[in-house]
Amino acid sequence: PAAIKSCKELLRKVSEMSIEEAKKYTAEVIAQLRISEEGQEGMNAFLEKRKPKWNK
């Protein structure tokens, strides 16, 4: 999933930020990932107790 790529990028970026900047940026990235198509599929799969069907 694209979330893995986003998390790796997040780690690179926050290492150069202050704690407050990193918190804000992390919250923004997580919010964007949750509303993405993959994020919605992941949440639905979790709630429906099934494996997610990731697009390839």
C-alpha positions, 0 to 999 in steps of 0.5 A, a space after each residue: 500500500 501507498 501508506 508504507 511509502 508515506 510512512 517512510 517519507 514521514 520518518 525522513 521529514 520529521 527527523 529534521 523538525 521540532 517536536 511540535 512541527 513533527 506532531 502537526 505534520 504527522 497528524 496531517 499525514 495520518 488524516 490524509 492517509 485515512 481518507 484515501 481509498 486505501 485507508 478506507 479499504 483498510 478501515 472497512 476490512 478491519 471493521 468487517 473482520 476481513 483481509 483488505 483488498 489492496 489495488 495493485 
